[in-house]
Amino acid sequence: MTFWIIVAVIAAAVLYAVFIYNKLVSTRQMSEEAWSGIDVQLKRRADLVPNLIETVKGYASHERGVFDEVTELRTRAQSVPPGDVEGRAKAETALSLGLGRLLAVAENYPELKASTNFLELQKELGNLESEIQMARRYYNGAVRNLNTMVQSFPSNLVASRFGFSKRVYFEIEEPGDRAVPKVSFQT
């Protein structure tokens, strides 16, 4: 009788470990899928930047420094290795601030603010920023779930045994970078 109790306890422990392992795999996949969603939105924004620059450039050609800066920031953001969440967050924050300065330049040109092309680009950029924010929240939620499992007992035992590790949140680190530049396009 004791033998069967020991076998049942061992079988239950193994089944529980399998359950935890599968849950860890599932949460890791969710965080990878969530990162993919952020990556897609950031790529869409990076593709929009040259059109926005060219549109503003047509009206404000003497603002060359701002155009060069935003172009450089876009290049830096695209060159961050795919798995470097922290590096990508920093680069994308810098790009967002650069885009804010570019839009602030546009404020000085009433004919640009009235341009249909510019208004459409501005609207698309606003929509993309909202989608990036939603994707970032989803990613951070998936990372929170994974990190909780990696650190909680008893799932941390399975996680450490099979090489699951914590992920980094996609967040803004500099408090000054959290301030969104105020840009008004009212005439």
C-alpha positions in Angstrom: 0.0 0.0 0.0 2.8 2.4 0.9 4.4 1.7 -2.5 1.3 2.8 -4.4 1.0 6.0 -2.3 4.6 6.9 -3.2 3.9 6.2 -6.8 0.8 8.3 -6.8 2.6 11.2 -5.1 5.5 11.0 -7.6 3.0 10.8 -10.5 1.1 13.8 -9.2 4.3 15.8 -8.9 5.4 14.9 -12.4 2.0 15.8 -13.8 2.1 19.1 -11.9 5.6 19.8 -13.2 4.4 19.2 -16.8 1.4 21.5 -16.2 3.7 24.2 -14.9 6.2 23.7 -17.8 3.4 24.0 -20.4 2.1 27.2 -18.7 5.6 28.7 -18.8 5.9 27.9 -22.5 2.5 29.5 -23.1 3.3 32.7 -21.2 6.7 32.9 -22.9 5.0 32.6 -26.3 2.5 35.3 -25.3 5.3 37.6 -24.5 7.1 36.9 -27.8 3.9 37.4 -29.7 3.3 40.7 -27.8 6.8 41.9 -28.7 6.1 41.1 -32.3 3.0 43.3 -32.1 5.1 46.2 -30.8 7.7 45.6 -33.5 5.1 45.8 -36.2 3.7 49.1 -34.9 7.2 50.6 -34.5 8.0 49.5 -38.1 4.9 51.2 -39.4 5.9 54.4 -37.6 9.4 54.2 -39.0 8.0 53.8 -42.5 5.8 56.9 -41.9 8.7 59.1 -40.7 10.3 59.7 -44.2 6.9 60.9 -45.6 6.4 63.2 -42.7 9.9 64.6 -43.0 9.5 65.2 -46.8 6.2 66.9 -46.3 7.5 69.3 -43.6 10.8 69.8 -45.6 8.8 71.2 -48.5 7.6 74.0 -46.3 10.4 74.5 -43.9 13.6 73.7 -45.8 15.8 75.8 -43.5 15.1 73.5 -40.5 17.7 71.0 -41.8 19.0 70.1 -38.3 15.6 68.8 -37.1 15.2 66.7 -40.3 18.7 65.2 -39.9 18.1 64.5 -36.2 14.8 62.7 -36.8 16.4 60.7 -39.7 19.3 59.7 -37.5 17.0 58.7 -34.6 14.9 56.6 -37.0 18.0 54.8 -38.2 19.2 54.2 -34.7 15.8 52.8 -33.7 15.8 50.4 -36.6 19.4 49.2 -35.9 18.7 47.9 -32.4 18.9 44.1 -32.3 15.5 42.4 -32.3 15.8 40.9 -28.8 17.1 44.1 -27.1 13.9 45.4 -25.5 15.6 47.9 -23.3 17.7 49.3 -26.1 14.7 49.5 -28.4 12.7 51.3 -25.7 15.4 54.0 -25.4 15.8 54.4 -29.1 12.0 54.6 -29.7 11.6 57.2 -26.9 14.3 59.3 -28.5 12.5 59.0 -31.9 9.2 60.0 -30.3 10.8 63.1 -28.8 12.4 63.9 -32.2 9.0 63.6 -33.9 7.6 65.9 -31.4 10.2 68.5 -32.3 9.5 68.0 -36.0 5.8 68.6 -35.4 6.7 71.6 -33.4 8.6 73.0 -36.4 5.4 72.6 -38.4 3.6 74.8 -36.0 5.4 77.8 -37.4 4.1 77.2 -41.0 0.3 77.9 -41.3 0.3 76.7 -44.9 1.8 73.4 -43.9 -0.8 73.0 -41.1 -3.5 73.4 -43.7 -2.0 70.9 -46.1 -4.2 67.8 -46.6 -1.2 65.6 -46.9 0.3 66.8 -43.7 -3.0 66.5 -41.8 -3.4 62.9 -43.0 0.2 62.1 -42.0 -0.4 63.7 -38.6 -3.6 61.8 -38.1 -1.9 58.5 -39.1 1.0 59.2 -36.7 -1.4 59.9 -33.9 -3.2 56.6 -34.6 0.1 54.7 -34.7 1.2 56.2 -31.4 -2.1 55.0 -29.8 -1.5 51.5 -31.3 2.1 51.4 -30.0 0.8 52.3 -26.6 -1.8 49.5 -26.6 0.8 47.0 -27.9 3.2 48.1 -25.2 0.6 47.6 -22.5 -0.2 44.1 -23.9 3.5 43.2 -24.0 4.1 44.4 -20.5 1.1 42.4 -19.3 2.4 39.3 -21.0 5.9 39.9 -19.5 4.4 40.4 -16.0 2.6 37.0 -16.3 5.8 35.3 -17.4 8.0 37.0 -14.8 5.5 36.1 -12.0 5.6 32.4 -13.0 9.5 32.5 -13.3 9.7 34.0 -9.8 6.8 32.3 -7.9 7.1 29.0 -6.0 6.8 26.2 -7.2 6.9 27.3 -10.8 10.3 28.9 -10.3 11.7 25.4 -9.7 10.5 24.2 -13.1 11.5 27.6 -14.8 15.1 27.5 -13.5 15.4 23.8 -14.5 14.3 24.4 -18.1 16.0 27.8 -18.6 13.0 30.1 -18.4 14.1 33.6 -17.4 12.6 37.0 -16.7 11.9 39.4 -19.5 12.4 43.2 -19.6 9.4 45.5 -19.6 9.1 48.0 -22.5 9.1 51.2 -20.6 10.5 54.7 -20.5 13.3 55.0 -18.1 14.1 58.8 -18.0 11.4 60.7 -16.1 12.0 63.7 -18.4 11.2 61.5 -21.4 7.8 60.8 -20.1 6.7 64.3 -20.8 5.0 64.5 -24.2 5.8 67.7 -26.0 2.8 69.9 -26.4 2.1 70.6 -30.0 -1.0 72.5 -31.1 -2.1 72.7 -34.7 -4.9 75.2 -34.2 -4.8 78.3 -36.5 
